[in-house]
Amino acid sequence: MYLTDYHHHTDHSFDSKAKIDDVCKAAIKKGINEICFTEHFSVNPKAPTFGHINFERYFTQIRACQKQYEEQLTIKAGIELCEPHLLKEDYDQALKNLQFDFILGSVHNIKEEKLRTFMMEKESTDAYHTYFEEVYTLVSSADIDVLAHLDLLKRYAIETKGNYSFTAFEDILREILRKSIERGIGIEINTSGLSNGKLREAFPTLDVLKLYKKIGGEILTIGSDSHRADTVGEHLRSALYMAKQAGFNYIFTFTKRKPKAIKIKV
């Protein structure tokens, strides 16, 4: 079983204190074969992710760990872009000379409001629909490889608004997935929701994965979205079983933004 964790944050992200070297050591101990660090990044000065990462420091540490652990762990350099469908010229300028293996795109803010704040005065249906519309806009124009945690809003909404119904939102979910497939963008199984005591489900659910497969989706990555060294790789095996249950035979890794299929063996 080839274990990959393609969503991890360290102290290069504003919301983590983990060290890349410590994460690599923990990944090796857990039998993980390949990891991609995907640090938060935004070009919007109003976003909390703005101005935190020093790319020279980041790539220097990645290269050092690649050399040190080359016989034990494959290490890739990635990034998670926040609302990359906005300020696209600024993103292009900021990233043009940087060599990433993998780029995630995500919606963490809507109209410069954090999701938790954005949804406060909205009814559940309206909040989820507005969020999914923003995700559709993202996959329609952003230069990314994979859409991160497709239904992320439920993380913040579960306690006050509840979860969303797949049936009620199937049409817009299909639109998001079709547009992603059309543009060569994959999706991820983000396992962080499985560790959430109130949510206890991945981003997205098995129903969404089955829909993605049904309409022709193939590119699928798995990530823990961990922000600590000790939680690297959490629930990776559960995600692989989910992928198989949804009908997938492969997950993907990336090198210089080119996808490579890895046979699922569970």
C-alpha positions in Angstrom: 0.0 0.0 0.0 1.6 3.3 -1.2 0.6 6.0 1.3 0.5 9.6 0.2 -0.3 12.7 2.2 -0.9 15.6 -0.3 -2.1 18.3 2.1 0.0 19.3 5.0 0.8 22.6 6.7 3.8 23.7 8.7 5.1 27.0 10.2 5.3 28.3 6.7 1.5 28.7 7.1 0.1 31.2 9.4 -1.9 28.7 11.4 0.7 26.0 12.1 3.9 25.7 14.2 5.0 22.4 12.8 8.5 22.1 11.4 9.0 20.4 8.0 11.8 18.2 9.4 9.6 17.0 12.3 6.8 16.2 9.9 9.1 14.2 7.6 10.4 12.2 10.6 6.8 11.5 11.8 5.7 10.5 8.2 8.6 8.0 8.0 7.7 6.5 11.3 4.1 6.0 10.1 5.1 4.3 6.9 4.0 7.1 4.6 5.7 6.9 1.2 5.2 10.4 -0.2 4.2 13.8 1.3 3.5 17.2 -0.3 3.6 20.3 1.8 0.9 22.7 0.8 1.3 26.0 2.7 -1.4 28.6 2.7 -0.8 31.6 0.4 -2.8 34.6 -0.6 -2.1 37.8 -2.5 -5.0 39.6 -0.8 -3.7 41.8 2.0 -7.0 41.4 3.9 -6.6 37.6 4.1 -4.8 36.1 7.1 -2.6 34.0 4.8 -1.1 37.2 3.2 2.6 37.9 3.8 3.4 34.9 6.0 5.5 32.7 3.8 9.1 33.3 2.9 9.5 31.2 -0.2 13.3 31.2 -0.1 13.2 29.7 3.4 10.4 27.3 2.4 12.2 25.8 -0.7 15.6 25.7 1.2 14.0 23.5 3.9 12.2 21.3 1.3 15.5 20.7 -0.6 17.4 19.9 2.7 14.8 17.3 3.7 14.6 15.9 0.2 18.4 15.3 0.4 18.3 14.0 4.0 15.4 11.6 3.6 15.7 10.7 -0.1 15.9 6.9 0.6 13.0 7.0 3.1 10.4 9.5 1.9 9.4 11.3 -1.3 8.9 15.0 -0.5 7.1 17.4 -2.8 6.8 21.2 -2.7 3.2 22.4 -3.0 1.0 25.4 -2.1 -2.6 26.0 -1.2 -3.9 29.2 -2.9 -6.8 30.9 -1.2 -9.4 32.1 -3.6 -7.1 31.8 -6.7 -9.9 32.8 -9.0 -9.6 36.3 -7.6 -6.7 38.7 -8.2 -5.4 36.2 -10.8 -2.8 38.6 -12.3 -1.4 39.2 -8.8 -1.1 35.4 -8.3 0.6 34.9 -11.6 3.1 37.6 -10.8 3.8 36.3 -7.3 4.3 32.7 -8.4 5.8 33.0 -11.9 9.4 32.2 -10.8 8.6 29.4 -8.3 8.7 25.8 -9.1 5.9 23.9 -7.4 5.1 20.2 -7.8 1.5 20.7 -6.8 -1.1 23.5 -6.4 -4.3 23.3 -4.4 -7.0 25.8 -4.6 -9.6 26.6 -1.9 -12.3 28.9 -0.8 -11.7 30.1 2.8 -13.3 33.5 2.4 -16.2 34.9 0.5 -16.2 38.7 -0.3 -13.2 38.9 2.1 -15.1 37.4 5.0 -14.0 34.2 6.7 -16.5 31.4 6.1 -17.4 31.3 9.8 -18.4 35.0 9.6 -19.9 34.9 6.2 -22.5 32.3 7.1 -23.6 33.8 10.4 -26.6 35.8 9.3 -27.7 33.4 6.5 -30.1 30.5 6.5 -28.4 27.1 6.0 -29.5 26.6 2.4 -28.5 30.1 1.3 -25.1 29.7 3.0 -24.2 26.4 1.4 -25.5 27.5 -2.1 -23.5 30.7 -2.0 -20.4 28.8 -0.9 -20.8 26.2 -3.7 -21.3 29.0 -6.3 -18.0 30.5 -5.2 -16.3 27.1 -5.6 -17.8 26.8 -9.1 -16.3 30.2 -9.9 -13.0 29.0 -8.6 -12.8 25.9 -10.7 -14.0 27.8 -13.8 -10.9 30.0 -14.0 -8.2 29.3 -11.4 -4.8 27.8 -12.4 -4.7 24.9 -9.9 -4.2 21.2 -10.0 -6.7 20.0 -7.4 -9.6 21.5 -5.6 -9.1 21.3 -1.9 -11.8 20.2 0.6 -14.7 20.7 -1.8 -17.4 21.1 0.9 -15.3 22.8 3.5 -18.2 25.1 4.7 -19.7 22.2 6.7 -16.7 22.3 9.1 -17.9 25.7 10.3 -21.6 25.2 9.8 -22.1 21.8 11.4 -22.8 23.2 14.9 -25.1 26.0 14.0 -26.5 25.4 10.5 -26.1 21.7 10.3 -24.7 19.6 7.4 -26.0 19.9 3.8 -28.0 17.4 1.9 -26.3 15.8 -1.0 -29.6 15.4 -2.8 -30.5 19.0 -2.3 -27.2 20.2 -3.7 -26.5 17.5 -6.3 -27.1 19.8 -9.3 -24.5 22.4 -8.3 -22.1 19.7 -7.1 -22.3 18.1 -10.5 -21.6 21.5 -12.2 -18.5 22.0 -10.0 -17.3 18.5 -10.8 -18.0 18.7 -14.5 -16.2 22.0 -14.8 -13.2 20.6 -12.9 -13.0 17.6 -15.2 -13.3 19.9 -18.2 -10.4 21.9 -17.1 -8.2 19.0 -15.9 -8.6 19.8 -12.2 -8.8 17.0 -9.7 -10.4 16.8 -6.3 -9.0 15.5 -3.0 -10.3 13.3 -0.2 -9.4 15.5 2.7 -9.5 13.4 5.9 -9.4 16.2 8.4 -13.2 16.0 8.9 -12.9 12.5 10.1 -11.1 13.8 13.2 -13.8 16.4 13.9 -15.9 15.0 16.7 -19.1 16.7 15.5 -18.6 16.1 11.8 -16.9 12.7 11.5 -16.9 12.7 7.7 -14.3 13.5 5.0 -14.4 16.5 2.6 -16.2 15.5 0.4 -18.5 12.6 1.2 -18.7 9.3 -0.5 -21.8 10.4 -2.4 -19.8 13.2 -4.0 -16.9 10.9 -4.8 -19.3 8.5 -6.5 -20.8 11.3 -8.5 -17.3 12.5 -9.5 -16.4 9.0 -10.7 -19.8 8.6 -12.5 -19.3 11.7 -14.7 -15.8 10.8 -15.6 -13.6 12.1 -12.8 -10.2 10.5 -12.4 -7.7 12.8 -10.7 -7.9 12.2 -7.0 -5.4 13.0 -4.3 -5.5 12.3 -0.6 -4.5 14.7 2.2 -4.7 14.9 5.9 -4.8 18.7 6.0 -2.7 18.3 9.2 -1.2 21.3 10.9 0.9 19.2 13.4 3.7 16.7 13.0 2.0 14.1 15.1 -1.1 14.0 13.0 0.6 13.6 9.6 -1.2 11.0 7.6 -4.3 10.6 9.7 -7.0 8.5 8.2 -5.1 7.9 4.9 -6.1 4.2 4.8 -9.7 5.2 5.4 -9.5 7.5 2.4 -8.1 4.8 0.2 -11.0 2.5 1.1 -13.4 5.4 0.3 -11.7 5.8 -3.1 -12.1 2.1 -3.8 -15.7 2.1 -2.6 -16.5 5.0 -5.0 -15.0 3.0 -7.9 -11.5 4.5 -8.2 -8.5 2.3 -8.9 -5.9 5.0 -8.8 -4.9 8.0 -6.7 -2.5 10.6 -8.0 0.8 12.2 -7.1 2.3 15.2 -8.9 5.8 16.3 -10.0 6.2 19.7 -11.5 2.5 19.9 -11.7 2.2 16.7 -13.9 -0.1 14.0 -12.4 1.0 10.4 -12.0 -1.4 7.6 -11.3 -0.7 5.2 -8.4 -2.6 1.9 -8.2 -4.7 1.6 -5.0 -3.8 -1.5 -3.1 -6.0 -2.0 0.0 
